[in-house]
Amino acid sequence: MITLHHLNFSRSSRVLWLLEELGLKYNLVKYERNERFRAPPELAKVHPLGKAPVIQDGDLILAESAVILNYINAKYGEGRLAPAPGTREHDLHEEWLQYVESSAAFPIMLKLIGGMTGGLTEGLDRFTGPSISKTLDYVAAGVGQGPYLLGEIFSLADIQFSYLLEMAAHGGLLAKYPALTTYLEQLKSRPAFVRAVEIGGPMTPPKA
Ligand SMILES: N[C@@H](CCC(=O)N[C@@H](CS)C(=O)NCC(=O)O)C(=O)O
């Protein structure tokens, strides 16, 4: 059975949501962020990076949320939350799935972490501003009429985007993006998402 190492207010909410979405049985080990919003040292005993999410399945230990989502969906979800491998749709879905952490997260998280740690320098602010606009414009165009990234088909890419968009909303970055706000609300209204929040808490901390 899968064990999910879950940190409060973190990307491991994605994995918890997927486990609930697929109706799987799992063990949950919870960790609490410290006063500097960092993971506690116990998490580094599970994986050297000491970050969440991490899963254990038998003797396999995996970090990186996109990899974990793909692994669980393929091994325990009959692949039903992604287009079939070998198809064009599969590659386009994979592009969205990987884009979230590989590119989209960087300027958004830089801006938000900057805000949490005393503010960005003027130079960094000039860098992140256009990058965030380009990122959010791109995702909004991708979602189009929605309700999901793949139209009517809910997929792993939606789960992967949820944390980043929730963080963006928390930082006030979605104000000019009503379509992304609607998309995020659609995601958060799924019963499995609601269950995941009941079990593991919200993705973002209460506003200061
Ligand atoms: N790219 C990784 C990022 C993992 C990551 O940065 N996790 C954060 C939580 S959202 C973490 O554990 N931070 C605690 C710390 O660095 O102390 C993924 O998608 O899984």
The ligand as a Gaussian input file, in Angstrom:
#p B3LYP/6-31G(d) Opt

LIG

0 1
 N        9.075000      20.181000      -7.582000
 C        8.742000      19.567000      -6.322000
 C        8.728000      20.663000      -5.242000
 C        8.669000      20.107000      -3.825000
 C        8.621000      21.245000      -2.819000
 O        9.271000      22.304000      -2.997000
 N        7.860000      21.041000      -1.732000
 C        7.699000      22.080000      -0.725000
 C        6.234000      22.130000      -0.275000
 S        5.163000      22.822000      -1.438000
 C        8.455000      21.724000       0.541000
 O        8.494000      20.584000       0.921000
 N        8.977000      22.760000       1.221000
 C        9.496000      22.622000       2.541000
 C       10.934000      23.009000       2.656000
 O       11.580000      23.238000       1.622000
 O       11.406000      23.075000       3.776000
 C        7.401000      18.849000      -6.461000
 O        6.591000      19.244000      -7.312000
 O        7.148000      17.865000      -5.752000

